[in-house]
Amino acid sequence: MNSTELIFGMAIILFVAFGLGWFAYWLMHRFTRVPGADTAELERLALALHEAEETRDEAIVYLQQREAELANRIAQTEAELRAAMDGLRNARAEAEQLRSQSGRRREDTE
């Protein structure tokens, strides 16, 4: 076998391999092709998913704002409660002081 026959033999083998590869690609593309109706359905589903994600993000933002607002209201209520408790403590101490003073006055007058 001389070099010319070897070159032609290799060329034929490469051409057959190319033809088989192209045929396999065409066959696979033919069977895996998505019909146009399915493509439209996929696009509709993708759009619905995108809208659902946007709605979810908006809900998350709303909940975070609402949580911050409620935390602020709780902090204000706790501050008011502390102030009321301090006022009550002061009033009790003052009442106790007035009781002790009125008790001493009674003892003094008797």
C-alpha positions in Angstrom: 0.0 0.0 0.0 1.5 3.3 -1.0 0.9 6.7 0.4 -1.7 7.7 -2.1 -3.9 4.7 -1.3 -3.4 5.4 2.4 -4.5 9.0 2.0 -7.6 8.0 0.0 -8.5 5.3 2.5 -8.2 7.8 5.4 -10.3 10.3 3.5 -13.0 7.7 2.9 -13.0 6.7 6.5 -13.2 10.3 7.7 -16.0 11.1 5.2 -18.0 8.1 6.4 -17.4 9.1 10.1 -18.5 12.7 9.2 -21.6 11.3 7.5 -22.5 9.1 10.4 -22.0 11.9 12.9 -24.2 14.3 10.8 -26.9 11.6 10.5 -26.8 10.9 14.2 -27.1 14.6 14.9 -30.0 15.0 12.5 -31.8 12.0 14.0 -31.4 13.1 17.5 -32.5 16.7 16.6 -35.5 15.3 14.9 -36.7 13.2 17.9 -35.9 15.8 20.6 -37.4 18.8 18.9 -39.9 20.7 21.0 -43.1 21.5 19.1 -44.2 25.1 18.8 -47.2 24.6 21.1 -45.0 23.2 23.8 -42.6 26.2 23.4 -45.5 28.6 23.9 -46.6 26.7 27.0 -43.0 26.8 28.3 -42.9 30.5 27.7 -46.2 31.0 29.5 -45.0 28.9 32.4 -41.8 30.9 32.6 -43.7 34.2 32.6 -46.1 32.9 35.4 -43.1 31.8 37.4 -41.5 35.2 37.0 -44.7 36.9 38.1 -44.9 34.6 41.1 -41.3 35.3 42.1 -42.1 39.1 41.9 -45.2 38.7 44.0 -43.2 36.6 46.5 -40.5 39.4 46.7 -43.2 42.0 47.2 -44.7 40.0 50.0 -41.3 39.5 51.7 -40.7 43.3 51.5 -44.2 44.0 52.9 -43.7 41.5 55.7 -40.4 43.0 56.6 -41.9 46.5 56.8 -44.8 45.2 58.8 -42.4 43.4 61.2 -40.4 46.5 61.6 -43.5 48.5 62.3 -44.8 46.0 64.9 -41.3 45.9 66.5 -41.4 49.6 66.8 -44.9 49.5 68.3 -43.8 46.9 70.8 -40.8 49.0 71.8 -43.1 52.0 72.3 -45.6 50.0 74.4 -42.8 48.6 76.5 -41.4 52.1 77.1 -44.9 53.3 78.1 -45.3 50.2 80.4 -41.9 51.0 82.0 -43.0 54.6 82.5 -46.3 53.5 84.0 -44.6 51.1 86.3 -42.1 53.8 87.4 -45.0 56.1 88.1 -46.9 53.5 90.0 -43.8 52.7 92.0 -43.4 56.4 92.8 -47.1 56.7 93.7 -46.9 53.7 96.0 -43.8 55.1 97.7 -45.5 58.5 98.1 -48.6 56.8 99.4 -46.6 54.8 101.9 -44.7 57.9 103.0 -48.0 59.8 103.5 -49.4 56.9 105.5 -46.4 56.8 107.7 -46.6 60.6 108.2 -50.3 60.4 109.0 -49.6 57.6 111.4 -47.1 59.7 113.2 -49.5 62.6 113.4 -52.1 60.4 114.9 -49.6 59.1 117.5 -48.6 62.7 118.2 -52.2 63.9 118.7 -53.2 61.0 121.0 
